[in-house]
């Protein structure tokens, strides 16, 4: 009988978690809260992922107040929100263009030493740009680039280039899903070249832009390499890292003032 009860309890909890995830994916906040309440009443201690699902379920509310209130209530009820909850609330603030609130949550995550989702890093750079311009964005970029893998560094670098070129376009592009890096890099190179050709572009900036076009092309070529008998996957990864590192260094040393 005890074994049957244990199996029944496990199945119940699995169903509840599945229902909670469904509510979150469909942005049904009230329903998600009810499921979580039922889980707690049944003796289950919700995980950070469970709490995050409830916060995420309120993402489509007119304001971010409800999602923030849910987080505060979790803390008051000793259902301590963690890394997933904070990343989720951060994304809601960015989605609703509440950039100062997003930066505050980012700082809280730093204090707690929470891991940042790649999307959170992108949002942090965007928020910094909206709050303080390109200098603030580059400062945030320097901070975030430490100890990141190549894919994240590449994404952050391309975002920085889009911000340099056009803030509105950068915001629009950041929402595109499953975008091919190859096409994006090509578009950025064309825009950089066009900016270099403008009569209003200073000689110093023109030199910087042309150098950037060249380095970006080399990095793009390295991304297209495939392992062979002459070059292993590890060697290719090293070449790609060096190529994008050169692009990033040049982006962060842009001579043009705001």
Rosetta blueprint (number, residue, H / E / L):
1 X L
2 X H
3 X H
4 X H
5 X H
6 X H
7 X H
8 X H
9 X H
10 X H
11 X H
12 X H
13 X H
14 X H
15 X H
16 X H
17 X H
18 X H
19 X H
20 X H
21 X H
22 X H
23 X H
24 X H
25 X H
26 X L
27 X L
28 X L
29 X H
30 X H
31 X H
32 X H
33 X H
34 X H
35 X H
36 X H
37 X H
38 X H
39 X H
40 X H
41 X H
42 X L
43 X L
44 X L
45 X L
46 X L
47 X L
48 X H
49 X H
50 X H
51 X H
52 X H
53 X H
54 X H
55 X H
56 X H
57 X H
58 X L
59 X L
60 X L
61 X L
62 X L
63 X L
64 X L
65 X H
66 X H
67 X H
68 X H
69 X H
70 X H
71 X H
72 X H
73 X H
74 X H
75 X H
76 X H
77 X L
78 X L
79 X L
80 X L
81 X L
82 X L
83 X H
84 X H
85 X H
86 X H
87 X H
88 X H
89 X H
90 X H
91 X H
92 X H
93 X H
94 X H
95 X H
96 X L
97 X L
98 X L
99 X H
100 X H
101 X H
102 X H
103 X H
104 X H
105 X H
106 X H
107 X H
108 X H
109 X H
110 X H
111 X H
112 X H
113 X L
114 X L
115 X L
116 X L
117 X L
118 X H
119 X H
120 X H
121 X H
122 X H
123 X H
124 X H
125 X H
126 X H
127 X H
128 X H
129 X H
130 X H
131 X H
132 X H
133 X H
134 X H
135 X H
136 X H
137 X H
138 X H
139 X H
140 X H
141 X H
142 X H
143 X H
144 X H
145 X L
146 X L
147 X L
148 X L
149 X L
150 X H
151 X H
152 X H
153 X H
154 X H
155 X H
156 X H
157 X H
158 X H
159 X H
160 X H
161 X H
162 X H
163 X H
164 X H
165 X H
166 X L
167 X H
168 X H
169 X H
170 X H
171 X H
172 X H
173 X H
174 X H
175 X L
176 X L
177 X L
178 X L
179 X L
180 X L
181 X H
182 X H
183 X H
184 X H
185 X H
186 X H
187 X H
188 X H
189 X H
190 X H
191 X H
192 X H
193 X H
194 X H
195 X H
196 X H
197 X L
198 X L
199 X L
200 X L
201 X L
202 X L
203 X H
204 X H
205 X H
206 X H
207 X H
208 X H
209 X H
210 X H
211 X H
212 X H
213 X H
214 X H
215 X H
216 X H
217 X H
218 X H
219 X H
220 X H
221 X H
222 X H
223 X H
224 X L
225 X L
226 X L
227 X L
228 X L
229 X L
230 X L
231 X L
232 X L
233 X H
234 X H
235 X H
236 X H
237 X H
238 X H
239 X H
240 X H
241 X H
242 X H
243 X H
244 X H
245 X H
246 X H
247 X H
248 X H
249 X H
250 X H
251 X H
252 X H
253 X L
254 X L
255 X L
256 X L
257 X L
258 X L
